């Protein structure tokens, strides 16, 4: 039998086993702000790290949409969830490759006037405007060709499959395959290097034939 223990001073939950009193963490509710790493940082498997935008952008970065990133161990997926309410999919640009993935897009400062007209008396304006760009470095086991993006209810979702090591298993020995392959390679090398010998033999046999025919 087991039970869930929730600590008063933290957001963590622990699963406690009644038999031996052992416990393990079940859910992590702590807030974890992003840390910007150097582009040269090595990313551990099944992890994702944020790196700064490139220096040659055409537009200055003015805001950063909130994001959650995590690894789904059950499905071997890296997941990026980004809050982009009010955006259309045509305004969101996603680039993936070379071990990186970036998400960017504009929100013009005159967006409200474009959508609702010029005769507006704005009371509160908290949504960020301008241009956003967030870039992440992927681990070596991320298969970026499997990347899938979807947009629903203002949330951009990106999923990337990761390759995993298989469990340890015994590898059976089939036989002296190496020696057979080596022998075949030697035979192939000898055959590929002896056309001149064959030509000489053919030439000699033809010459002998001609000589013999001349003696008849």
Buried (B, 14 or more C-beta within 10 A) or exposed (E): EEEEEEEEEEEBBBBBEEEEEEBEEBEEEEEEEBEEBEEEEEBEEBBBBBBEBEEEEEEEBBEBBEBEBBBEEEEBBBBBBBEBEEBEEEEBEBEBEEBBBBBBBBBEEEEBEEEEEEEEEEEEEEEEBEBBBBBBBBBEBBEBEBBEBEBEEEEBEBBBBBEEEEEEEEEEEEEEEEEEEEEEEEEEEEEEEEEEEEEEEEEEEEEEEEEEEEEE
